[in-house]
Amino acid sequence: GGRARCRFKGETCGAMAKRVAVVTGGNKGIGYEIVRRLSAEMHTVLTARNEELGRAAVAKLKTANPNADVEFQQLAIDDDESVRRFASWLADTHGKDGRGAIDVLVNNAAIAFKGADPTPFERQVGPTFSVNLYGTLRVSDSVIPLLRPSGAMVFMASQAGTAALRGCSPELQSRWTAADIKRADVLELVEEYASAVQLGDHRAVGWPSSNYGVSKLAVIAMAKVYARELLPRDICVTSCCPGYCATDMSSNRGSRSAADGADTPFWLATAPHAALTPGGFYFDRRKMGW
């Protein structure tokens, strides 16, 4: 409903203070569980590529909790036109007062090829990075101007990313973990990886063999880049690993539930900024990585 909670410094109470969250890939699995948690606290926009599945997810949420404050909007993060439409809708629908449109963006949408997928490894690079990195950046860049001060942006990453870092040569590791890493550096590293895979010598030149892992390593690094850029606006940017959850992505083989996986991103989206390290990578509410 319209209840407003004064969680952040400087927030005015009352109807005007209604907070708004956006979750990408929210129709199932961990994304759905993040929406479920957030929609009990603030107005939440569940986005999904497939309109039918997205609307069904909203209906399911409202059946389980009639008070869930949730709406659906179509968003395919790897489609320029879809992202443009979504950002325009967000500004028009929630940004009328000139004080920004949303308080929370959770970048959850991602893909992973199954181990048994017959697509050759080198042909999995393009689709994996198109969604997991470039699509995530496209949405972030479109929505960041609409984020209010004291807001939060959370990237769903993975310990597959930190494992990929450990699988890199010392020289590549030092580039990934540079304190002043910039977007151009991240994109250059990703291009080098993709080129090496196409040439068939990625292992020889110091890369691991994991498209998903390197895509999530790039997401962790980009969260650090965004965190530095957005600090002056008091927007806290973090990334996290949900753990190995039983979802479609893991073919339901994970040892944790999707609800378990949603706990840390929900916490990062709603915790006071003082409790968090900007750019930090978290697992089970603890800071990990570098």
Salt bridges, closest charged atoms under 4 A:
GLU33 OE1 - ARG36 NE 2.73
GLU41 OE2 - ARG5 NH1 3.48
GLU41 OE1 - ARG7 NH2 2.78
GLU41 OE1 - ARG19 NH2 4.00
GLU51 OE2 - ARG55 NH2 2.89
ASP69 OD2 - LYS18 NZ 3.61
ASP69 OD1 - HIS43 ND1 2.68
GLU71 OE2 - HIS43 NE2 2.64
GLU71 OE2 - HIS94 NE2 2.83
ASP78 OD1 - ARG49 NH2 2.97
ASP80 OD1 - ARG138 NE 2.65
GLU81 OE1 - ARG84 NH2 2.92
ASP97 OD2 - ARG99 NH2 3.28
ASP103 OD2 - ARG148 NH1 2.65
ASP141 OD1 - ARG183 NH2 2.81
GLU171 OE2 - ARG175 NH1 3.60
GLU192 OE2 - ARG175 NH2 2.77
ASP234 OD1 - HIS273 ND1 3.23
ASP248 OD2 - LYS28 NZ 3.09
ASP263 OD1 - ARG37 NH2 3.50
ASP263 OD2 - ARG285 NE 2.92
ASP284 OD1 - ARG256 NH2 2.73
